[in-house]
Amino acid sequence: MTNVAIVSPDHSLEPVDKVIAEHDFGVQFHKYIYKKMTDIDEIYQDCKGKCDVIFFSGELGYHYIKNKFPDIRIPCTFTAYEPIDVLSILLQFKIEHPATPLNRVFCDFLTSTNNYMGIRHYIKKEDCPYFFEDTHYDYRHITATAKKLWDEGKIDYILSRSINNLKRLDELHIPYVAVFPSEDMIVKSIRSAMNELRLNQIEQKDELTILIRLPFGEDIEQEEQEYREATVYKMLADYRKDNHVHFSITQGFNQFEIHARMETGTFEIDRIRPILLKMKKELGFAFRIGAGVSSSKERSRYFAEHALMEANRYGRNDAFFVGEEGKVTGPLSSDTQLMYNYSNEKALNFSRENGINETNILKLISMFEQNDKQIISSHELSTILGITPRSASRILAKLLDLNIIRLTENDVQDKSVRQGRPTHYYNFNLIEFRNALM
């Protein structure tokens, strides 16, 4: 019989317990309660020998275990919200609190990792609630964000899914509405996890999800939007037919989702490049692509959303990829593809302390790992990072001040005779770079 670990804060276990008691899933459940995130370490050690799936009542525990144990082999899932669920939560809040605008509310469960559940597609930007923007998704950072917004007078309420954090909000005297997943959501999430596990046990496959987004500005007319969407759909359908490949195409507002299944371990990133290069060559408008691969469709889409966020940060027509280990690879059109991971706490702390964008620091580390003897200029760095040459020069100047990089020998010798604004070239200081960032 399949064994499923149910991992939940104490207050969230009751609705999950009710679902387990009233529905026959054909599995054996093992219940675990955590009071703080580090309790999950011990829970995982106990689960390893006896559980086939770890099911979390919410995203916080799921994110924690995936970041703490990136090589985890036990399938993990959580009670997933859909956009319609979030919209119904916001509607219910407006019914109960008609005097409070949504832009005076902080939703701690709408994060960059779940792409804010697409709420910006349905609500005008100026009317949207505050989202959780920090990459560190845990109780401490959620509380810090809530307190900052409250102290600055920007919010009147918090919509919180972080049930274990409510006591802290009480202590801070911040009004909140606790958000619990519905019974249908819990049933659907558990059944989905069980179905995927059984399917994988029968036939081991990898799931590939590719998200293509068309950024529409306010100046883009409806006819032009329709034209762009139709153009991309036709290109994808033609590519599928001409190359005799099989994948599904699902169209949403300004976004397409491609899904395919393949033999485990056979996916190669280069398989995305042909359609990417075709789009870069033939499309005369902006697009962003994120791709993800996992043993489950849910996680492959989760990784694709991460990759799409990287493409949005990069700000150019290109694609990024995130795999099971959580590493970001891209841009995929480049012959030199960087690989980096947001779990590098040392690098993230360095970026905050020195005012350098964390993604740019992580990409620099990838450059270092690929060739620690390479020569760097602001022009080359701006191309690789997708930033302006001026921004690249500021980063290099900061790293030079910190002795993490140095001017090349020729640059030092020629510095006194150059006129105007010369191009400087740099090398990594190997020991200093490792000590500071790795």
C-alpha positions in Angstrom: 0.0 0.0 0.0 1.1 3.6 -0.7 2.2 5.5 2.3 1.6 9.3 2.4 3.1 11.7 5.0 0.7 14.6 5.9 2.9 17.4 7.2 1.1 20.4 8.6 1.1 23.1 11.3 -1.3 22.2 14.2 -4.0 24.6 13.1 -4.0 23.4 9.5 -4.3 19.7 10.3 -8.0 19.8 11.2 -9.4 20.4 7.7 -6.9 17.8 6.3 -8.0 15.4 9.0 -11.6 15.8 8.0 -10.8 15.1 4.3 -8.9 12.0 5.2 -11.7 10.7 7.4 -14.5 11.3 4.8 -12.7 10.2 1.6 -11.2 6.9 0.6 -7.9 7.6 -1.2 -6.7 3.9 -1.0 -3.5 4.9 0.9 -2.0 4.8 4.4 -1.6 8.3 5.9 1.1 9.2 8.5 0.4 12.6 10.2 3.2 15.0 11.3 2.8 18.4 13.0 5.6 21.0 13.0 5.7 24.1 15.2 8.7 25.6 13.5 10.3 25.0 10.1 13.3 23.2 11.5 11.0 20.5 12.8 10.6 19.4 9.2 14.2 18.1 9.2 13.4 15.4 11.8 10.1 14.7 10.0 11.9 14.1 6.7 14.3 11.7 8.4 11.4 9.7 9.7 9.6 9.8 6.3 12.5 8.6 4.3 12.2 5.0 5.3 8.4 4.5 5.1 6.7 7.1 2.9 6.2 7.3 -0.8 4.9 10.9 -0.9 5.2 13.9 1.4 2.1 16.1 1.3 2.2 19.6 2.9 -0.9 21.5 3.9 0.7 24.7 2.5 3.6 26.1 0.4 5.8 27.1 3.3 6.7 23.6 4.3 7.1 22.5 0.7 9.5 25.3 -0.1 11.5 24.6 3.1 12.1 21.0 2.4 12.9 21.6 -1.3 15.5 24.2 -0.4 16.9 22.3 2.6 17.1 19.0 0.7 17.6 19.8 -3.0 18.5 16.2 -3.8 15.3 14.8 -2.1 14.0 11.7 -3.9 10.6 11.4 -2.2 7.9 13.2 -4.3 6.6 16.3 -2.5 3.4 18.2 -3.1 1.2 20.7 -1.3 -2.4 22.0 -1.2 -2.3 24.2 -4.3 -4.4 27.3 -4.9 -5.7 28.1 -8.3 -6.3 31.6 -9.6 -10.1 31.1 -9.1 -9.5 30.2 -5.5 -7.5 33.4 -4.8 -10.1 35.5 -6.7 -12.8 34.0 -4.5 -10.8 34.8 -1.4 -10.4 38.4 -2.5 -14.1 38.7 -3.4 -15.1 37.3 0.0 -12.8 39.8 1.7 -14.4 42.7 -0.2 -17.9 41.5 0.7 -16.9 41.4 4.4 -14.8 44.5 4.4 -16.3 46.8 1.7 -14.6 49.9 3.1 -11.1 48.5 2.7 -9.5 48.7 -0.8 -7.6 45.7 -2.0 -4.5 47.9 -2.4 -4.5 48.3 1.4 -4.2 44.5 1.9 -1.1 42.3 2.1 -1.5 38.7 0.8 1.4 36.7 2.3 0.6 33.7 0.1 1.0 35.5 -3.2 4.7 35.3 -4.0 7.1 35.5 -6.9 7.5 31.7 -6.7 3.8 31.1 -7.6 3.8 34.1 -10.0 1.3 35.8 -7.7 -1.3 33.3 -9.1 -1.8 35.5 -12.1 -3.8 38.1 -10.1 -2.4 40.9 -12.2 -4.2 39.5 -15.2 -7.5 40.2 -13.4 -6.9 43.2 -11.3 -5.5 46.6 -12.3 -1.9 47.1 -11.0 -2.9 50.1 -8.9 -5.8 48.1 -7.3 -3.7 45.0 -6.5 -3.0 43.9 -3.0 0.6 43.9 -1.7 2.5 40.7 -2.6 5.3 38.9 -0.8 8.4 39.8 -3.0 11.2 38.4 -0.9 12.9 35.2 -2.2 13.2 33.9 1.4 9.7 32.4 1.9 9.6 31.7 5.7 7.8 32.9 8.8 10.5 35.4 9.7 10.6 37.2 6.4 6.8 37.1 6.0 6.5 38.8 9.5 9.2 41.3 8.6 7.4 42.3 5.4 4.0 42.6 7.2 5.5 44.7 10.0 7.2 47.0 7.5 4.1 47.6 5.5 2.0 48.1 8.7 4.6 50.5 10.2 4.7 52.5 7.0 0.9 52.9 7.0 0.5 51.1 3.7 -1.9 48.3 4.8 -5.0 47.9 6.9 -5.3 44.1 6.8 -3.3 40.9 6.1 -4.7 37.9 4.3 -2.6 35.2 5.8 -2.2 31.5 4.9 0.7 31.3 7.4 -1.4 29.8 10.2 1.5 29.3 12.5 2.4 32.9 12.2 -1.0 34.3 13.4 0.2 34.5 17.0 3.0 36.8 16.0 0.6 39.0 14.1 -1.6 39.2 17.2 1.5 40.4 19.2 2.2 43.1 16.6 -1.5 44.1 16.7 -1.9 43.8 12.9 -5.4 42.9 11.8 -5.6 39.8 9.6 -8.0 37.3 8.0 -6.8 33.7 8.2 -7.2 31.9 4.9 -7.8 28.2 5.0 -7.9 25.9 1.9 -11.3 24.5 1.1 -12.2 20.8 1.4 -12.4 20.5 -2.4 -8.9 22.0 -2.7 -7.4 19.5 -0.3 -9.2 16.5 -1.9 -8.1 17.6 -5.4 -4.5 18.1 -4.3 -4.2 14.7 -2.6 -5.9 12.9 -5.5 -3.6 14.6 -8.0 -0.5 13.6 -6.0 -1.7 10.0 -5.8 -2.6 9.8 -9.5 0.8 11.2 -10.6 2.6 8.8 -8.2 0.7 5.7 -9.6 1.3 6.8 -13.2 5.0 7.2 -12.5 5.1 3.8 -10.9 3.6 2.2 -14.0 5.6 4.2 -16.6 8.6 6.4 -15.6 8.3 9.7 -17.5 9.6 13.2 -17.3 7.2 16.1 -17.6 8.2 19.1 -19.6 6.4 22.4 -19.2 7.2 25.5 -21.3 5.5 28.8 -20.6 5.6 31.5 -23.2 4.5 35.0 -22.1 3.8 38.0 -24.4 4.3 41.2 -22.3 1.6 43.6 -23.4 2.0 47.2 -22.5 -0.9 49.6 -21.9 -0.3 51.1 -25.4 -0.9 47.8 -27.2 -4.3 47.8 -28.8 -6.7 44.8 -28.6 -6.2 44.0 -32.3 -2.5 43.9 -32.0 -2.7 41.6 -28.9 -4.9 39.2 -30.8 -2.5 39.3 -33.8 0.5 38.5 -31.6 -1.3 35.6 -29.9 -2.5 34.2 -33.2 1.0 34.5 -34.6 2.6 32.6 -31.8 0.0 29.9 -31.8 0.4 29.3 -35.5 4.2 29.2 -35.2 4.0 26.6 -32.4 1.5 24.5 -34.3 3.5 24.7 -37.5 6.7 23.8 -35.6 5.0 20.8 -34.1 3.8 19.6 -37.5 7.0 20.3 -39.5 9.2 18.6 -37.0 6.9 15.7 -36.2 7.1 16.3 -32.4 4.2 15.9 -30.0 3.2 18.4 -27.3 0.0 20.1 -26.2 -0.6 23.8 -26.5 -2.9 25.6 -24.1 -3.6 29.3 -24.6 -4.4 31.8 -21.9 -4.4 35.6 -21.8 -1.0 36.7 -23.2 0.5 33.3 -22.3 0.9 29.8 -23.8 1.6 26.6 -21.9 3.3 23.7 -23.8 3.4 20.3 -22.2 5.1 17.1 -23.3 6.1 13.8 -21.7 9.4 12.0 -22.5 11.5 9.1 -21.3 13.1 9.8 -17.9 16.5 11.3 -18.2 16.3 12.0 -22.0 15.5 15.7 -21.9 18.3 18.0 -23.2 18.1 21.8 -23.0 19.2 22.1 -26.6 15.8 20.8 -27.6 14.3 24.1 -26.7 16.9 26.2 -28.8 15.5 25.6 -32.3 12.0 27.0 -31.5 13.6 29.8 -29.4 15.9 30.9 -32.2 13.1 30.7 -34.7 11.0 33.0 -32.5 13.9 35.4 -32.0 14.4 35.6 -35.7 10.8 35.8 -37.0 8.8 37.5 -34.2 8.9 41.3 -34.3 7.5 41.7 -30.7 8.4 40.9 -27.2 8.2 37.4 -25.6 9.6 35.6 -22.6 10.0 31.8 -22.2 10.4 29.6 -19.1 10.9 25.9 -19.1 10.9 23.3 -16.4 11.3 19.5 -16.2 10.3 17.2 -13.3 8.8 13.8 -12.7 5.5 15.4 -11.9 3.5 17.8 -14.0 2.8 20.1 -11.1 6.5 20.5 -10.3 7.5 20.9 -13.9 5.1 23.9 -14.2 6.4 25.2 -10.8 9.9 25.2 -12.2 8.7 26.7 -15.5 7.2 29.6 -13.6 10.6 30.1 -11.8 12.3 30.1 -15.2 9.8 32.5 -16.6 10.5 34.9 -13.8 14.2 34.8 -14.8 13.3 35.6 -18.4 11.3 38.5 -17.1 14.2 39.8 -15.1 16.5 39.4 -18.1 14.1 41.6 -20.0 15.0 40.4 -23.5 13.5 37.9 -25.9 15.0 34.7 -24.5 14.4 31.6 -22.5 15.5 30.1 -19.2 15.3 26.6 -17.7 14.9 25.2 -14.2 15.3 21.5 -13.5 14.7 19.2 -10.5 17.7 20.4 -8.6 16.4 24.0 -8.7 19.3 25.4 -10.8 18.5 28.2 -13.2 20.1 27.8 -16.7 20.1 30.5 -19.3 19.8 32.6 -21.4 19.3 29.6 -23.7 20.0 31.4 -26.9 23.5 32.1 -25.8 26.4 29.8 -26.6 27.6 30.4 -23.0 24.8 29.4 -20.7 25.0 30.3 -17.0 23.8 28.0 -14.2 23.0 29.5 -10.8 21.0 28.7 -7.7 19.1 31.0 -5.3 20.0 28.7 -2.4 23.5 30.3 -2.1 22.8 32.3 1.2 26.3 33.6 1.3 26.0 35.2 -2.1 22.5 36.5 -1.3 23.7 38.2 1.9 26.6 39.7 -0.1 24.2 41.2 -2.7 22.1 42.8 0.0 25.0 44.2 2.0 26.6 45.7 -1.1 23.5 46.8 -3.0 24.1 44.6 -6.0 21.2 42.7 -7.6 21.2 39.1 -6.3 20.6 37.6 -9.8 23.6 39.4 -11.2 25.8 38.1 -8.3 24.6 34.6 -8.9 25.4 34.9 -12.6 28.8 36.2 -11.8 29.5 33.1 -9.7 28.4 30.9 -12.6 30.9 32.8 -14.9 33.6 32.2 -12.3 32.7 28.5 -12.1 32.9 28.1 -15.8 36.2 29.9 -16.2 37.9 31.5 -13.3 40.7 32.9 -15.5 38.5 34.8 -18.0 38.8 38.4 -18.8 35.8 40.6 -18.2 34.7 44.0 -19.6 31.6 46.1 -18.8 30.4 45.5 -22.4 30.6 41.7 -22.2 29.2 41.7 -18.7 26.2 43.8 -19.7 25.4 41.3 -22.5 25.7 38.3 -20.3 23.6 39.8 -17.4 21.1 41.6 -19.6 21.8 45.0 -18.1 23.1 48.3 -19.4 26.9 48.8 -19.8 26.7 51.6 -17.2 25.1 49.2 -14.6 27.8 46.6 -15.5 30.5 49.2 -14.9 29.1 50.1 -11.5 29.1 46.4 -10.5 32.7 46.0 -11.7 33.8 49.2 -9.9 32.2 47.9 -6.6 33.8 44.5 -6.9 37.2 46.2 -7.7 36.8 48.3 -4.5 36.2 45.1 -2.6 39.3 43.4 -4.1 37.1 40.6 -5.5 38.3 41.4 -9.1 41.4 43.2 -10.3 42.5 45.1 -13.4 44.4 42.9 -15.9 48.1 43.5 -16.1 47.9 45.2 -19.5 45.1 47.4 -18.3 47.2 48.6 -15.3 50.3 49.3 -17.6 48.2 51.2 -20.2 46.1 53.1 -17.7 48.4 56.1 -17.5 48.5 56.7 -21.3 44.8 56.2 -22.3 42.6 59.1 -23.2 38.9 59.7 -22.7 36.8 56.7 -21.5 38.9 53.6 -22.0 37.4 50.1 -21.8 38.9 48.4 -18.7 39.4 44.6 -18.5 39.3 42.6 -15.3 40.3 39.2 -13.8 38.8 37.4 -10.9 40.8 37.4 -7.6 40.4 33.7 -7.0 40.7 33.4 -3.3 38.9 36.6 -2.5 36.0 35.8 -4.8 35.6 32.3 -3.3 35.8 33.6 0.3 33.2 36.3 -0.4 30.6 34.5 -2.4 31.1 30.7 -2.3 
